[in-house]
Amino acid sequence: MQADKQDVLKRLNYIEGHLGGVRKMIEEDKYCVDILRQTYAIRKAIEKLESLLVDSHLHTCVPEGIAEGRGDEIIQELVQLYNLAGNR
C-alpha cells in the first residue's frame, strides 16, 4: 500500500475506538441522538480513510499500471470503485 501506513493505521484505530464506544453506548441504553452523533463521526472517519487510500492509489498504482500496459484494467477498476461509491 502506498498510502502512509502509519496514518492509515491511526485512522483505523480511531474508527475502531469509536465503534467500541457506540457498542457500549447501545449496551448502556444511551440517548439515541448521542449515539447517532458518534455514528456520523465514524462515517466521516471512514470517508477520510477512503479518500487517503484513493489519493494514494491515483498517484501511485494507477500511473504504474498504465505504464505497464494495463490501462484498460486500471480504468475498469476505477469505474468499479466509482460505482461502489454510489456515484452512478
HELIX and SHEET records of a PDB file:
HELIX    1   1 LYS A    5  GLU A   27  1                                  23    
HELIX    2   2 CYS A   32  HIS A   59  1                                  28    
HELIX    3   3 CYS A   61  ALA A   67  1                                   7    
HELIX    4   4 GLY A   71  LEU A   84  1                                  14    
END                                                                             
